[in-house]
Amino acid sequence: MLRLWRDGALPDGRPVRDDVRRIALPGLGTGVGGLSPVVCAQQVGAALDDVLS
């Protein structure tokens, strides 16, 4: 999802990032998956660092 936002294009050729201004990440894996919120936040932070740097 982050790479699509960074690199993707809409059917008319405009970059996805020009139209998508917010991305919600509601505690991925913290429900049924049992991932702790702290580990989830660390992983999301690492993914953002990887994609945005």
C-alpha positions as a LaTeX table, in Angstrom:
\begin{tabular}{lrrr}
\hline
Residue & $x$ (\AA) & $y$ (\AA) & $z$ (\AA) \\
\hline
Met1 & 0.00 & 0.00 & 0.00 \\
Leu2 & 2.82 & 2.41 & 0.82 \\
Arg3 & 4.68 & 1.56 & $-2.38$ \\
Leu4 & 1.48 & 2.00 & $-4.37$ \\
Trp5 & 1.04 & 5.44 & $-2.81$ \\
Arg6 & 4.67 & 6.33 & $-3.57$ \\
Asp7 & 5.02 & 4.81 & $-7.04$ \\
Gly8 & 1.52 & 4.12 & $-8.38$ \\
Ala9 & $-0.40$ & 5.92 & $-11.08$ \\
Leu10 & $-4.11$ & 6.41 & $-11.62$ \\
Pro11 & $-5.64$ & 5.30 & $-14.96$ \\
Asp12 & $-5.21$ & 8.82 & $-16.32$ \\
Gly13 & $-1.50$ & 8.79 & $-15.47$ \\
Arg14 & $-1.56$ & 11.08 & $-12.42$ \\
Pro15 & 0.46 & 9.83 & $-9.45$ \\
Val16 & $-1.63$ & 8.21 & $-6.70$ \\
Arg17 & 0.09 & 10.42 & $-4.10$ \\
Asp18 & $-1.41$ & 13.51 & $-5.76$ \\
Asp19 & $-4.96$ & 12.38 & $-4.88$ \\
Val20 & $-4.45$ & 10.26 & $-1.74$ \\
Arg21 & $-3.72$ & 12.58 & 1.18 \\
Arg22 & $-4.34$ & 10.24 & 4.14 \\
Ile23 & $-3.74$ & 6.55 & 4.78 \\
Ala24 & $-5.29$ & 4.85 & 7.82 \\
Leu25 & $-3.47$ & 1.93 & 9.45 \\
Pro26 & $-5.82$ & 0.72 & 12.20 \\
Gly27 & $-3.57$ & $-1.44$ & 14.38 \\
Leu28 & $-2.68$ & $-4.00$ & 11.72 \\
Gly29 & $-2.46$ & $-7.47$ & 13.29 \\
Thr30 & $-3.31$ & $-6.35$ & 16.81 \\
Gly31 & $-6.74$ & $-7.97$ & 16.98 \\
Val32 & $-7.06$ & $-11.64$ & 16.10 \\
Gly33 & $-3.38$ & $-11.70$ & 15.09 \\
Gly34 & $-2.34$ & $-10.98$ & 18.67 \\
Leu35 & 0.42 & $-8.53$ & 17.76 \\
Ser36 & 1.13 & $-6.05$ & 20.52 \\
Pro37 & 0.34 & $-2.41$ & 19.71 \\
Val38 & 3.95 & $-1.45$ & 20.45 \\
Val39 & 5.36 & $-3.97$ & 17.97 \\
Cys40 & 2.73 & $-2.91$ & 15.42 \\
Ala41 & 3.75 & 0.73 & 15.78 \\
Gln42 & 7.44 & $-0.17$ & 15.44 \\
Gln43 & 6.77 & $-2.18$ & 12.27 \\
Val44 & 4.65 & 0.58 & 10.72 \\
Gly45 & 7.39 & 3.08 & 11.57 \\
Ala46 & 10.01 & 0.85 & 9.96 \\
Ala47 & 7.86 & 0.47 & 6.84 \\
Leu48 & 7.37 & 4.23 & 6.59 \\
Asp49 & 11.12 & 4.80 & 7.00 \\
Asp50 & 11.83 & 2.23 & 4.30 \\
Val51 & 9.35 & 3.61 & 1.78 \\
Leu52 & 9.82 & 7.31 & 2.43 \\
Ser53 & 13.61 & 7.43 & 2.66 \\
\hline
\end{tabular}
